[in-house]
Amino acid sequence: MMLIHADQDRALDYLSTCIDQVHTFGDILQLVIVELIYKVCHANPSERARFIRCIYNLLQSSSPAVKYEAAGTLVTLSSAPTAIKAAAQCYIDLIIKESDNNVKLIVLDRLIELKDHPSHERVLQDLVMDILRVLGTPDLEVRKKTLQLALDLVSSRNVEELVIVLKKEVIKTNNVTEHEDTDKYRQLLVRTLHSCSVRFPDMAANVIPVLMEFLSDSNEAAAADVLEFVREAVQRFDNLRTLIVEKMLEVFHAIKSVKIYRGALWILGEYCSTKDDIQSVMTEVRRSLGEVPIVETEIKKESGELKMEEEVTVGPTQKLVTEMGTYATQSALSSSRPTKKEEERPPLRGFMLDGDFFVAASLATTLTKVALRYVALVQDKKKQNSFVAECMLLMATILHLGKSSLPKKPITDDDVDRISLCLKVLSECSPLMNDIFNKECRLSLSHMLSAKLEEEKLSQKVTQLTGFSDPVYAEAYVHVNQYDIVLDVLVVNQTSDTLQNCTLELATLGDLKLVEKPSPLTLAPHDFANIKANVKVASTENGIIFGNIVYDVSGAASDRNCVVLSDIHIDIMDYIQPASCTDTEFRQMWAEFEWENKVTVNTNIIDLNEYLQHILKSTNMKCLTPEKALSGYCGFMAANLYARSIFGEDALANVSIEKPIHLGPDAPVTGHIRIRAKSQGMALSLGDKINLSQKKSIV
């Protein structure tokens, strides 16, 4: 082997003789041949065509290792679409056939690398349906990466086929409940379909009816994802509002979660715009609320006075002899009432009897919106008054129920004020209130969706590596996937000369490791190119990536030219970015995460809100607690913080602080911060960062 590596001619001759017999060799020898072809062709690019056929043959090897290496070598030797397609198909087959999930993830990463190359993306778009075969793997992480890859490759040419497959997968999850990750997989599918519908609005009409069936799902998280998607779709797509309202009315009675019920009420109240739809909403509300007045009906049920719910049965007849000596016929009548367990209350009625009157406040708002809209649509004064009176009756009976002793928890003052306000609005029916209820609410949703869209457009930061006056300009976009950092470096030739052998040379400090050296390229005058470099991260510690760009100028006899690059600093703050999650997701992660780090507050800051802002700025975390909940002053503060690292790690924090009044007005804030994360490193690193920031705050 040493001779082969040392003597290039002998290596070429040896490889030439191996081409026809390659399938007869063992796995180890086949791997050696792949490696030799890779090295020979890189040393002698003119020899590539000579050995391409051999690599194609090795793609059919029975050894997964040989197929994997052969596909990687083929990609480096040729950029032809047929070669890229063959390599990608080989990767897909490996993912499907291999049982080890780690292997699947590694090969998926290679497919993602192929996708990131601009000239290869079009080839992979034709293989989206083959890639979706990987969804047959039960591992959630494999499915997650596969869906993201498919979403990145979707185009107008294949989006319809993608949506069909995803719809089938969603339906499958409804029938499979034994796997612990089924609910999470369903959420991934819903979010993928959501993204497809936003990017390709023509597909939304096919997706929405299927997904809205899951509003009645027992898994609240999956139903919440569907509700969020429907709320966005009904606002963005005017042509789909009729379809969405119609479907919402169909599934409304089957919704089991009070949170989903509130959202559905809001959508119906906001987007029902015709007389028939408004009447349908009122019908569904009465159906979900049950017989009114609620208090009187429930009292009669408890006392057994409601005979209509009793089941009367007639027993067998028998003849009896009376005292008079005559015959008489007697039949036995029996009545049975359903027990409390057998009795099923309508959903809205059940929510309120359980003490959840927030949904009642939402209902009052919905009834107010549709009543004001009904008054504007119907000119008959008698019908107007009748509809408004019915809405006010429902609100009044809910207030009566809330003040009674029947619910498990009494109605709150906030909910009473909200329902009372709606009653006052309906009693006046002023144009001003109509504008507020039927225009401003929808405008607020539009603003929220716009802000969300802007937030999604925010990228990870771009680092400028050279000056604008340098002959070669470079900037790096850092893309992180798990513990792999991909530096996508834009290199621009700002001269009028052709730059040959333009090479990006990088080195690292800290627990960073450069995987492979980027290949040299040629840049025409004022041309540009993207160079990718892979860096492995071993731990969440500070690190530095530095280097330079070297090149030769065409026709010049001078030594190689060099442009020194600015350093790219990697530390814990580069890993952590503010992120958003719902309260449900926060509570779920808080319960699941194993590692907790409790940090004692040690600062000279005397204002609670000022200390909170200091922590947010120091940790790059986002405060999930609404600003209104933090306003005012009561001597203590509790807030939830959330961030996500660029490695995909979630970090949670709960700030619990107070102002010790008994120590005087200038006493510093006291309390503690509890940090929870899935990994120990994240929890400890964030704690260290908070402690460091507290030391800096002490002057």
Secondary structure, DSSP 8 states (H G I E B T S, - for coil): -HHHHH-HHHHHHHHHHHTTTGGGS-HHHHHHHHHHHHHHHHH-GGGHHHHHHHHHHHTT-S-HHHHHHHHHHHHHH---HHHHHHHHHHHHHHHHH---HHHHHHHHHHHHHHHHSHHHHHHHHTTHHHHGGGGGS--HHHHHHHHHHHHHH--TTTHHHHHHHHHHHHHHHHH--SSTTHHHHHHHHHHHHHHHHHH-GGGHHHHHHHHHGGGG-S-HHHHHHHHHHHHHHHHH-GGGHHHHHHHHHHHGGG---HHHHHHHHHHHHHH--SHHHHHHHHHHHHHHH-SSSHHHHHHHHHHT--GGGSEEEEEEEEEEE-TTS-EEEEEEEEEE---TTT----HHHHHHHTT--HHHHHHHHHHHHHHHHHHHH---HHHHHHHHHHHHHHHHHHHHHHHSS-SSS---HHHHHHHHHHHHHHHH--HHHHHIIIIIHHHHHHHHHHHHHHHHH----EEE-S-TTSSEEEEEEEEEETTEEEEEEEEEE-SSS-EEEEEEEEEEESSEEE-S----EEE-TT-EEEEEEEEEE-SSS-EEEEEEEEEEETT--S--EEEE---EEE-HHHHEEE----HHHHHHHHHH--EEEEEE-------HHHHHHHHHHHHT-EE-S-HHHH-S--SEEEEEEEEEETTS-EEEEEEEEE--GGG-TT---EEEEEEEESSHHHHHHHHHHHHHHHHHH--
